[in-house]
Amino acid sequence: MMIGLGVTELIIILLVLLLLLAPIVIIMALIYIIYKIATKDKTPHQDEK
């Protein structure tokens, strides 16, 4: 019984960590994409040269 509860707790902890980390990774990815698009829009000619 103790081993079963330990495994269940580990699975729950892993799921909670994934739920907490997923939004952070998504937000960072969106910020990175928006930053790249904004940079390209501001300096389109410099990239060509």
N, C-alpha and C positions, 0 to 999 in steps of 0.2 A: 504493500500500500504506500509506504514512504517513497519508494522509487517511482511509482506511478505519479504521485503528487509532484515529485521533483521534476519529472519530465514535463508534466502539464504546465508547471510554473515556468519552466524554461521556454516552452513554446509560446506561452502568453507574453513573456518578456520580449521575445524575439519579434512577435507580431506588433507589440506596442512600439518597439524601437523602429520597426519598418514604417509604421504609421507616422511616427514623429520625424523620421529622416526624409521620407518621401517628399513632403511639401517643401522642405528646405532645398532639396536637390532640384525640384521642379522650379522653384522661385529663382535659384541661382542660374539655372539654364535659361529661363526667360530673360533675366537681366542681361546675361551674356549675349543672347541673340539680339535683344533690343539695342544693346551697346554697339554691336557690330553693324547693325542696320543704320543706326544713327551716325556712326563714324563714316560709313560709305556714303550716306546722303550728304554729309557736310563737305566731304572732300572727294568728289568723284573724279576730278581731273588729276589730282595729285596721285591717285592710285594708278591711273593710266601712264603717267610720266614716271 
